Amino acid sequence: MRNDLGLYLHIPFCMKKCGYCDFLSWKGAEEEQEIYVQSLIREIGSYEEFAKGYKVSTVFVGGGTPSILTGEQIERIFDTISKVFWLEKRPEITLEMNPGTVTAEKLKAYKRAGVNRLSIGLQSVRNENLKMLGRVHTYEEFLHSYDLARQEKFDNISIDLISSIPGQSLESWEEELRQVIELNPEHLSVYQLILEEGTPFYEKYAKHPEFLPTEEISRNIYLLTGRLLKEAGYEQYEISNYAKLGNESRHNLKYWERKDYLGLGLGAASMVRNIRMSNTRDMKTYLERCHQPKTMREDVEFLEEPRQMEEFMFLGLRKTRGVSRKEFHRTFGQELDMVYEKALYKCLENGLLKEHKDRIFLSEEGMLLSNLVMSEFLFDK
């Protein structure tokens, strides 16, 4: 019997690095991109023996900007995947794309490759915000790309937005969100801006919080987002993710439910059989060793049971459904309420967690203080 598996493929190239981004990405020349694609295909091919024990139910191509590649390159990548891995009958296959980097021809190629879900990085509907964020597209270019995708019959589209950006008010955010709702995407990911060390945004704003929305405004932005999207028919199923019924990201749910996934490409992370590991982040090393993945892995760690329990809690609690006591017992052979007696009592008592029948989940207040709640379930705080 084949075990279920998700695949993540990392494409590290983009048109321009955004000011807030700390992902492994840079602007690469066409020749570098082709060399990388060839190496990624070699890495995929090296898993032929490993693949015999799995069936793939989700594939996610992220970056960077995967849509910077040609349609022919995407088709070659997926042709190799289909030859090496056993794909289930109706897998979810997602490709991240940025406005202005796709054409009708590229979208047709994605269809031929089997892509059936697009994740579009809009971030804001206001051109002045896009410029401030360092995005290379306009809202009009987004609309053109979105319309092209609909014309090519893509019926599962996710849109990414960033909230709590410099100068944003509750009123301006509501206008933006209502404008996106009118487009009727199947899924929305709404991330509040985080200042990541080492990024231009961190250097610019970390010492000048007066340019950012206050904690109270950010809190109200988050609550308003959930309310407006619920009214529009979207269910919040994770801290930052909202979907119409049946359009939740099956791949991302694998991360939060600790299912097996294999990362392919530069710096890609994997979690297989309770082993976490990452590919090298050094391009030269990757190109030299892509055909022998074991020789380029970093941060390889077998998760002992205490770490597995921690992840079960702090990843599972990201979902609005939370975690299941029965599933905890089935996985670890212990009662959740015994292992985490103090943490559960504390968070339930102060209203950060709620419980209903078998499940424990974040309250509305807990969602706003999720990092604090999840830290309670670490054994060596």
Disulfide bonds with the S-S distance in Angstrom:
none
